[in-house]
Amino acid sequence: MTYKIFHGPDVIHFNEGDSTVVSGQPNQETFTDENKAIGRLLELDPSFFPVWDEETPYMEGDRVMFEDSVYRALQDTEAAVAFNRTAQWAEVYDPDELNEEEESDGGPV
């Protein structure tokens, strides 16, 4: 699976999948690690993903911020479904995990 970020002045697009997507944005970055791709997205725009809201229904694949992490819905969820039900959400970005990987390579990049 690849994750692509296209960005330019005031615009950021995120695409996942192994398709040949083309964008008119001047910058394209490709990742094979979802955690690193999301980390880069958040560097470019810390508010790229919406904050989880208990009143909002989510579709499978939707990503939300909850505290410092990003989670992806594993299935469609109704509004007011408890966020801590791990059968419905997967943590896909943990800033602490990303920092640990960078440190193990000899320090931050």
C-alpha positions as CSV (number, residue, x, y, z in Angstrom):
1,M,0.0,0.0,0.0
2,T,1.3,3.5,-0.8
3,Y,0.2,6.8,0.7
4,K,0.7,9.9,-1.4
5,I,0.7,13.5,-0.3
6,F,0.3,16.3,-2.8
7,H,0.8,19.8,-1.6
8,G,1.3,23.3,-2.8
9,P,0.4,26.8,-1.6
10,D,-2.5,26.4,0.8
11,V,-3.5,23.0,-0.6
12,I,-2.9,19.5,0.7
13,H,-4.3,16.3,-0.8
14,F,-3.9,12.8,0.7
15,N,-4.4,9.6,-1.3
16,E,-4.0,6.0,-0.2
17,G,-3.8,3.0,-2.5
18,D,-1.6,1.8,-5.3
19,S,-3.2,3.8,-8.1
20,T,-1.5,6.3,-10.4
21,V,-3.1,9.4,-9.1
22,V,-2.0,12.7,-10.6
23,S,-2.3,16.1,-9.0
24,G,-1.7,19.7,-10.2
25,Q,0.2,20.4,-7.0
26,P,3.9,21.1,-7.3
27,N,5.0,18.7,-4.6
28,Q,4.4,15.0,-4.3
29,E,5.6,12.7,-1.5
30,T,5.1,8.9,-1.5
31,F,5.2,6.7,1.6
32,T,4.8,3.0,2.2
33,D,4.4,3.5,6.0
34,E,1.0,4.9,7.1
35,N,2.4,6.3,10.4
36,K,5.1,8.3,8.6
37,A,2.7,9.5,5.9
38,I,0.3,10.8,8.5
39,G,3.1,12.3,10.5
40,R,4.2,14.3,7.4
41,L,0.6,15.4,6.8
42,L,0.4,16.7,10.3
43,E,3.7,18.6,9.8
44,L,2.1,20.3,6.8
45,D,-1.3,20.9,8.4
46,P,-1.8,20.0,12.1
47,S,-5.6,20.2,11.7
48,F,-5.8,18.1,8.5
49,F,-7.9,15.4,10.2
50,P,-11.1,16.3,12.0
51,V,-11.2,15.9,15.8
52,W,-13.4,12.9,16.9
53,D,-16.9,14.0,17.8
54,E,-19.3,11.6,19.5
55,E,-22.2,13.1,17.6
56,T,-20.8,12.3,14.2
57,P,-21.4,9.1,12.3
58,Y,-18.2,7.9,10.5
59,M,-17.8,5.8,7.4
60,E,-15.3,2.9,7.1
61,G,-11.9,4.4,6.4
62,D,-12.5,7.8,7.9
63,R,-9.7,9.1,10.0
64,V,-10.0,11.3,13.1
65,M,-7.8,12.9,15.6
66,F,-8.2,11.8,19.2
67,E,-5.8,13.5,21.6
68,D,-2.4,13.3,19.8
69,S,-3.1,10.2,17.8
70,V,-5.0,9.5,14.5
71,Y,-7.5,6.6,14.3
72,R,-9.2,5.0,11.2
73,A,-12.7,3.7,11.4
74,L,-12.7,-0.1,10.6
75,Q,-16.4,-0.1,9.9
76,D,-19.3,2.4,9.6
77,T,-20.2,3.7,13.0
78,E,-23.3,5.4,14.3
79,A,-23.2,8.6,16.2
80,A,-22.4,8.3,19.9
81,V,-20.6,4.9,19.5
82,A,-18.0,4.8,22.3
83,F,-14.6,5.6,20.8
84,N,-12.8,3.1,23.0
85,R,-14.4,0.1,21.2
86,T,-11.3,-1.2,19.5
87,A,-13.3,-3.4,17.2
88,Q,-14.4,-0.2,15.4
89,W,-11.2,1.9,15.4
90,A,-7.5,1.3,14.7
91,E,-4.8,3.6,15.8
92,V,-2.8,4.5,12.6
93,Y,-0.7,7.3,13.9
94,D,1.0,7.6,17.2
95,P,3.5,10.5,17.5
96,D,5.4,8.7,20.3
97,E,5.9,5.7,18.0
98,L,7.2,7.9,15.2
99,N,9.6,9.6,17.5
100,E,10.9,6.3,18.8
101,E,11.7,5.2,15.2
102,E,13.6,8.4,14.5
103,E,15.6,8.1,17.6
104,S,16.6,4.5,16.9
105,D,18.1,5.6,13.6
106,G,20.5,7.9,15.4
107,G,18.3,10.8,16.2
108,P,15.6,13.0,14.7
109,V,15.8,13.6,11.0
